[in-house]
Amino acid sequence: MAFFNLMGTSSQNDTKDKKTEIPPVIQAARPKTLLEGRGKIKGAKLRVVTTKLCYSVNNTAVANTANVTAIPLEPASTTSWSNWAAVYEEVKVHSAEFHFNVEVTGSGAVPTGTNLQFALSYNPINSIAQTSTAATMESSQAKMYSYDSQTSTTVGAGGFGGAIAASRTGLFDFKMKVPAGGQARSSAASTTFSGEWSNTNDGADIYGWITPYIPAPGANNQTTIYGVLVMNCSFRSRY
């Protein structure tokens, strides 16, 4: 019985050696492909860098109307865009911060009550204007603010000039995150992106909008929103 076990083991080893052994001469002569060896492809490589792109905002509403002008997350609107676009092929916006204040000017009565409350929201798909502070707050990314009319400077009978809406630090802040995961665009022909890389040659691609609602400040008054939009971006290129 021991004799047959020994023979069987020898036969299995011989078969295994014949299947796996490659003569050294053949190994030396075989050309290595890009996928062989360590499993790395040499050549094209994605280079990714991160940076901040910023631009100023100055939106004034018509007298006694709500300020609802949407603010786009548009990298090409920034002052340094041309420098980045000349070097890199694609861009993606990950998040943004909007630092701002609101100024009320005019000769009408000082705003009171709910006219001192306003809100901002982030819409990743479109720039549809908000209709009220409450509606703005229904967004998944929204924030409500209030300013004190007592900071206004009286100008004439019942009038004022320059009630500055500001937080304790002097500016309001609104932070937003662009949805990740490559969500679909609003339409096939759209330049609105959400979680996707866009080509720097496009020049007008947008990663959503800040949609404010600042109530009408009363007769003979108007509101202006001043600020700087800071976008946290990545650029990449193949070289």
C-alpha positions in Angstrom: 0.0 0.0 0.0 2.9 2.4 0.8 4.4 1.6 -2.6 1.3 2.8 -4.5 1.0 6.0 -2.4 4.6 6.9 -3.2 4.1 6.4 -6.9 1.0 8.4 -6.9 2.6 11.3 -5.2 5.6 11.3 -7.6 3.2 11.4 -10.6 1.3 14.4 -9.2 4.5 16.3 -8.6 5.7 15.6 -12.1 2.4 16.8 -13.7 2.5 20.0 -11.6 6.1 20.8 -12.6 5.4 20.3 -16.3 2.4 22.8 -16.1 4.1 25.6 -14.2 7.8 25.5 -15.1 8.9 27.9 -17.8 12.5 27.5 -19.1 14.7 30.5 -18.2 15.6 31.1 -21.9 12.0 31.6 -22.8 11.3 33.8 -19.8 14.2 36.1 -20.9 12.9 36.3 -24.4 9.3 37.1 -23.6 8.5 40.9 -24.1 6.7 42.4 -21.1 3.4 44.2 -21.8 2.3 47.3 -20.0 -0.1 45.2 -17.9 2.5 42.7 -16.9 4.9 42.7 -14.0 3.8 45.0 -11.2 0.4 45.7 -12.7 1.0 49.4 -13.3 0.3 51.1 -16.7 3.1 53.5 -17.6 2.3 56.6 -19.6 -1.0 58.6 -19.2 -1.5 59.7 -15.6 -4.2 61.8 -14.0 -2.8 64.8 -12.1 -5.3 66.4 -9.6 -4.8 69.6 -7.7 -7.1 71.5 -5.4 -7.6 75.2 -5.1 -10.1 78.0 -4.3 -11.7 80.2 -7.0 -13.4 83.4 -5.9 -15.5 86.2 -7.4 -17.4 89.2 -6.1 -21.1 89.6 -6.0 -23.1 92.8 -6.2 -26.8 92.4 -6.8 -29.3 95.2 -6.4 -33.1 94.7 -6.6 -35.6 97.1 -8.1 -37.1 99.4 -5.5 -39.7 97.8 -3.1 -39.2 94.3 -4.7 -37.7 91.2 -3.2 -34.1 90.5 -4.0 -34.1 87.0 -5.6 -31.3 87.2 -8.2 -29.6 83.7 -8.3 -25.8 83.5 -7.8 -24.1 80.8 -9.9 -21.3 78.5 -8.8 -19.5 79.2 -12.0 -15.7 78.7 -12.0 -15.3 80.7 -15.3 -16.6 83.8 -13.5 -13.5 84.0 -11.3 -10.5 86.2 -12.0 -7.9 83.4 -12.1 -10.0 81.0 -14.3 -8.0 81.6 -17.5 -4.7 80.7 -15.8 -6.1 77.3 -14.6 -8.0 76.6 -17.8 -4.9 77.0 -19.8 -3.1 74.2 -17.9 -5.8 71.8 -16.9 -8.4 69.9 -18.9 -11.2 69.3 -16.3 -12.6 71.0 -13.2 -15.0 70.0 -10.5 -16.5 72.1 -7.7 -16.9 70.3 -4.4 -18.3 72.9 -2.1 -18.6 76.7 -1.6 -18.8 79.5 0.9 -20.5 82.8 0.5 -19.4 85.7 2.7 -21.8 88.6 2.4 -23.8 91.5 3.8 -27.1 93.2 2.8 -27.6 96.9 2.5 -31.0 98.7 2.4 -31.0 102.2 1.0 -33.7 104.7 0.1 -35.9 107.4 1.5 -38.8 105.2 2.8 -39.6 104.0 6.2 -37.3 101.7 8.1 -38.1 98.0 7.5 -39.6 96.1 10.5 -40.8 92.7 11.4 -40.5 90.0 8.8 -38.9 92.5 6.4 -35.8 92.1 8.5 -35.6 88.4 7.9 -34.3 86.7 4.8 -32.9 83.4 3.7 -30.5 81.8 1.2 -30.6 78.3 -0.2 -28.5 76.2 -2.6 -30.1 74.7 -5.7 -27.8 72.2 -7.6 -30.0 72.0 -10.6 -31.6 75.3 -11.5 -31.9 79.0 -10.7 -35.7 79.3 -10.1 -36.4 82.4 -8.0 -37.6 81.9 -4.4 -41.0 83.2 -3.5 -40.7 83.6 0.3 -38.4 83.2 3.2 -40.3 80.1 4.3 -40.2 78.5 0.8 -36.4 79.2 0.7 -36.0 77.3 4.0 -37.6 74.2 2.6 -34.3 73.5 0.7 -32.0 70.8 2.1 -29.3 73.4 2.2 -30.6 76.7 3.5 -30.0 79.2 6.2 -32.1 82.1 7.6 -30.8 85.5 8.7 -32.0 88.7 10.3 -30.6 92.2 10.6 -31.2 95.0 13.0 -32.8 98.1 11.6 -31.6 100.1 14.6 -28.2 100.3 12.9 -29.8 102.6 10.2 -29.0 106.2 9.9 -32.1 108.4 9.8 -32.4 110.7 6.7 -35.2 113.1 6.8 -38.7 112.5 8.0 -39.2 108.7 8.4 -36.4 107.9 6.0 -33.0 106.3 6.4 -29.9 105.6 4.3 -27.9 102.5 4.7 -29.2 100.0 7.2 -26.4 97.4 7.0 -27.5 93.8 7.5 -24.6 92.0 9.1 -23.7 89.3 11.6 -21.6 90.0 14.7 -18.4 89.4 12.8 -19.4 92.0 10.2 -20.4 89.4 7.5 -22.9 86.6 7.0 -21.7 83.2 5.9 -23.5 80.6 3.9 -21.9 77.2 3.3 -23.0 74.6 0.7 -21.8 71.2 -0.6 -22.2 70.2 -4.2 -23.9 66.7 -4.4 -21.4 63.9 -5.1 -21.8 60.8 -7.1 -22.2 62.1 -10.6 -25.8 63.1 -10.5 -27.5 63.7 -13.8 -27.6 67.2 -15.3 -30.9 69.0 -15.6 -31.0 68.2 -19.4 -28.9 66.6 -22.0 -27.9 70.0 -23.5 -27.4 71.7 -20.1 -24.1 73.1 -18.8 -25.3 72.6 -15.2 -23.2 69.9 -13.5 -23.6 68.2 -10.1 -20.9 65.9 -8.9 -19.3 65.6 -12.3 -16.0 66.7 -13.9 -16.5 69.4 -16.6 -14.2 70.4 -19.5 -12.4 73.7 -18.9 -12.9 74.5 -22.6 -16.7 74.8 -22.0 -16.2 78.0 -20.0 -19.7 78.4 -18.7 -20.4 75.3 -16.8 -22.2 75.8 -13.5 -22.4 73.8 -10.3 -25.7 75.0 -9.0 -27.0 78.4 -7.7 -27.4 80.2 -4.5 -31.0 81.3 -4.5 -31.7 84.2 -2.0 -35.0 85.7 -0.8 -34.6 89.1 0.7 -38.1 90.6 1.2 -39.1 93.9 -0.4 -37.9 96.7 2.0 -40.9 99.0 1.5 -41.7 101.9 -0.7 -38.8 104.0 -2.0 -36.3 101.5 -0.6 -34.1 98.8 -2.3 -31.8 96.0 -1.2 -28.3 95.2 -2.4 -26.4 92.0 -1.5 -22.6 92.3 -1.5 -20.3 89.4 -1.1 -17.5 87.1 -2.2 -18.2 83.5 -3.4 -15.5 81.1 -2.6 -15.5 77.8 -4.5 -13.4 74.8 -3.4 -12.4 73.1 -6.7 -10.2 70.4 -8.2 -8.5 70.5 -11.5 -7.0 67.5 -13.4 -5.1 66.9 -16.6 -3.6 63.9 -18.5 0.1 64.3 -19.2 
